[in-house]
Amino acid sequence: MKNIALLGSTGSIGTQTLDVVRASQDKFNIEVLAAGSSIGAIRKQITEFRPSTVIMSDVRAAKMLDEEFPTITVLSGPDALKESVVACDIVVNAIVGFA
């Protein structure tokens, strides 16, 4: 089984990636989910995929999730991504940005 870190999980590419994982649960495990501020969408993803770590760029959203999901590590801040993806086999970067 391959452990996946999905960066940008609540966006279009992120949700399509989760569709693939959902269809191949015997091959893939979501270890890390990362999102901006879409707290409603990430809550549903946490409930379904049970990652060990969730990263939010919105600090307030991270605090809310940390209280709501005490068994999951919830992080925020510039170094959170670097520290969390080390143990993953695959990193999917679905974060919107510019080149």
N, C-alpha and C positions, 0 to 999 in steps of 0.2 A: 504494500500500500504506500502511495506517495502522499506526503504531507504538503499542503499548499498554503501559501500566504497570498491572500487576495487583497490587493491594494485598490481601493475604489469600488468596494463591493456593492454599493447602493446605486451606482450608475448603470447605464445601458450595457456596457461591456462586462461589468461586474456581475450583473444579474444573469446575463447570458452564460457566463462562466459557471455560475452556480447551477444553471440548468444542466450543463454538461456533467458537473459533479453529482448532481441529484440522479442522473441517469446511469452513472458509473460508480455507485457508492462502494463497490467492492474493490475499486482501483484507487480512489482518491479520498482524502480526509482533509477537511478545512481546519487548519491549525490556527491561522491568524486571519482576522477580518479587519480591514481598515476603511474608514469612511470620514467624510467631512463633518456634517452636522445633521444628517438625516436620521434622527433618533428613532422614528417610527419604523423605518425600513430595517435598520440594523437590529432593532429588538426582535423582529420576526426572524431575521437571519440567525441571530444568536440562539433563539429557541429551536430552530430547525437543525442547525449544523453543529452546535455546541463546540465552538472553537475554544482553545485554551487561552487565547489572547485576543483582545479587541483594542484597536487603536482609533482614537477620534481626534481630529484636528481641533474641534470645538471643545475647550476645556470644561465648560458647563455640562455639555452632553456627556463627556467622559465621567464626570462626577456622578451624574444621575445614573448612568449605567453601572458604575462601580457599586453603588448602593443597591441597585436592583438585582444584580447578578454577582453575589459575593464569591462564588466559586470560580469566576473567570477573572483573569488579570486584565484590567482596563488601564490603558496608558494614553498619555497625550504629551505633545511636545516634540521638538525637532529631532531628538535622538531615538524616539520610540520605534520608528520603522527599522532603523539599523539594528537595534538590539533584538528585535522580535523575529526577524526573518532568518536569522542564522541557522536555526534548527530545521528549516523547511527544505524540502527537496526541490520544490517549484515555487517561483515567485511570479505571480501574474500582476503586471502593472497596468491597471485600468484607470489610473488617475488622470484627470483632464489637466492639460498643461500646454506648454509651447516648447518648440525645439530651438 
